[in-house]
Amino acid sequence: MPSNKVAVVTGASSGIGEATARRLAAEGFHVFCAARRADRVEALASEIGGTAVRCDVTSTEDVAALAERVGERLDVLVNNAGGAVGSDPVAQADPQDWRAMYEVNVIGVLNVTKALLPALVASGAGTIVNVGSTAGRIAYEGGAGYTAAKHGTQVVTETLRLELYDQPVRVSEIAPGMVKTEEFSLKRFGGDQEKYDAVYAGVAEPLVAEDIADAIGWVVTRPPHVNVDELVIRPRAQAAQHKVHRVFD
């Protein structure tokens, strides 16, 4: 029997997005799994009883098609699609990398939220969860393009909450610290396995995608009058961006 609760998760083809789609399905949502890689989201949707939608969040045409598939009512939107490109210092940074990060982490959130907001309002108790980052709260060397983009995600979230204060829509941000997924850091470093390994070297228990999905599941299942403005989540080993407990044999 299909659920009458509906959720959209962007960036659902891997990592946090995939784990979140699974978690929301377990919570009884019919999940629209949206991502650029159609084969991945089709397999996921088939497994969890959801709906796959090929969608590049930076494309207004793709996002319009997603909104049409979702229809007139939506309970939960998880703006998870994002990513980092490169780790060059500002003096050597490639503007194209910065544009790519801003497009997906900020403009993508704008595109999807704008298209699906009427359906969230129509539900009478909609929830928007934007997946930000601790990088949206502090600067670090080699991360200016990504931290600027994720600061943008945070400010969009805060502004949206102010603008929707009289609407039946909650607005939250989940800001993860060190999360080890199969693709995020590897993509950031252009497939350089050595750089990927160095990020997590000596860290016994970084967060995993399911930890963040668990938090998102908790946020969206609070009573409708409860708004969790933001939730910053780090592994115990990471006291701050620059303070990480590492143990080497």
Secondary structure, DSSP 8 states (H G I E B T S, - for coil): ---SEEEEEESTTSHHHHHHHHHHHHTTEEEEEEES-HHHHHHHHHHHT-EEEE--TT-HHHHHHHHHHH-S--SEEEE----------GGG--HHHHHHHHIIIIIHHHHHHHHHHHHHHHTSSEEEEEE--GGGT---TT-HHHHHHHHHHHHHHHHHHHHTTTSSEEEEEEEE-SB--SSHHHHHTTT-HHHHHHHHTT-S--B-HHHHHHHHHHHHTS-TT----EEEE--TTEEETTEE-----
